[in-house]
Amino acid sequence: MIRVAYSVCSPLGIFASWFCECMPTLAQDEREELRGALVEEMTSAGLRADDEPTDYGRRLDDLIGRLAAF
């Protein structure tokens, strides 16, 4: 299992916990759909006005990277 450094009390922490447990069981098309949703969330809520990632954006980017590794 991949360890994550997110608080399990936060929505992203809850998702990260689920992500690490369920990721290996997702089909390729499901992984791509999930990746697209994470990218959309990152571009809408994870970037500052100067397009640099916020802390939230960096955590989303980490999850997107983990998703690509499967």
Secondary structure, 3 states (H helix, E strand, C coil): CCCCCCCCCCHHHHHHHHHHHHHHHCCHHHHHHHHHHHHHHHHHHCECCCCCECHHHHHHHHHHHHHHHC
